[in-house]
Amino acid sequence: MTDQELTVDEATAVCLDVVERVEEAVVVERSVLFETLSAVIARGHVLVEDVPGTGKTVLARVLAESLGLGFTRLQFTPDLLPADVTGSNVYNEHDRAFEFAEGPVFTNVVLADEINRAPPKTQAALLESMEEGQVSVDGTTHELPEPFVVIATQNPVEQEGTFRLPEAQRDRFAVKTSMGYPEVEGEMDLLDKRASRRSLAPSVDPVVGPDTVLALQDLAEDVRVDDKVRRYIIEIARETREDGRTDIGVSPRGVQRVFEAVRAGAVVAGRDYATPDDVKRLARATMAHRLVMTTEATVEGVDPERVVADALSAVDVPAVSPDAPDPGGSERETRGEAGLDDPGQPRVDGRNDDDPDAGDPR
């Protein structure tokens, strides 16, 4: 909690400022930034799966810098121990007593780079911190700073020497997203940015600070979600459970995470109420990674995103009439609203998030 309060208009302006600041250093589609910001505001965590060299690490660091948050990069390797993540009790010879030495998770934004390269025991060390905002070492609980966000990356290409993330840990991530390759203009922009600086790694100045991020998170808690929209989320989740291609569909915990992300997405879009479009826009990013496919579906190469897309097609979209007009429209019009509250903006991979059948799966 924080004493700072934001109106919806102010929150939208902050989100736009953050997006524009990130875009100064990183070439990334705004749909990816929308999903990532929604996870942060929902007090969730982000899993980024993509091939090497697409800017996953830079995105995490620059986003943390623009939000004015502390940042730690933790390279996951096969020999990484749980204590290397959470910290451990170290004997202080001067005081002749053990004292706790904080691990790298004691910051605001933790980049868990190539998380699938660490053994399951080390991956599990993140579970308590991601879900509870705390770590327990030798029976003592240590609170993590707020806000706390884990941005984990994994490489889908190199499978040798990797350990598949267990279902329990994948379910802890609010969203799973992918940056994809930029278009020609995007790569030209990337070279222009590199030519304009002396350092190898881009860096940006903060737009806000931790108190503002906490205020954004508090504001999301007050977003109104009509019962029809809530039922819409549940029906989509139930469709994934009943689909013959899945062994496990979206869990009840997953439904809650979708609900939280939808509320946060409404804040980013400049509204104090959620709509079915918010659900459709975030469905793939919040649901697909929670599915466990059957052996037959896995052999056939069925993408979990295809299952979510089919569920969206199978469930009727409810008609929701909010009792208040959309606030902050003039601010978004002058700042360029496309990409933040336009559900139909296409991604770089050619897929339109409002069309279940368009483009290739992420």
Buried (B, 14 or more C-beta within 10 A) or exposed (E): EBEBEBEBBBBBBBBBBBBBBBBEBBBBBBBBBBBBBBBBBBBBBBBBBBBEEBBBBBBBBBBBBBBBBBBBBBEBBEEBEBBBBBBBBEEEEEEEEEEBEBBBBBBBBBBBBBBBBBBEEBBBBBBBBBBEBBBEBEEEEBEBEBBBBBBBBBBEEEEEEBBEBEBEBBBBBBBBBBBBEBBEEBEEBBEEBEEEEEEEEBEBEBBBEBBBBBBBBBBBEEBBBBEBBBEBBBBBBBBBBEBEBBEBBBBEEBBEBBBBBBBBBBBBBBBBBBBBBBBBBBBBBBBBBBBEBBEEBEEEEBBBBBBBBBBBEEBEBBEBEEEEEBBBBEBBEEBEBEBBBBBEBBBBBEBBBBEBEBBEBB
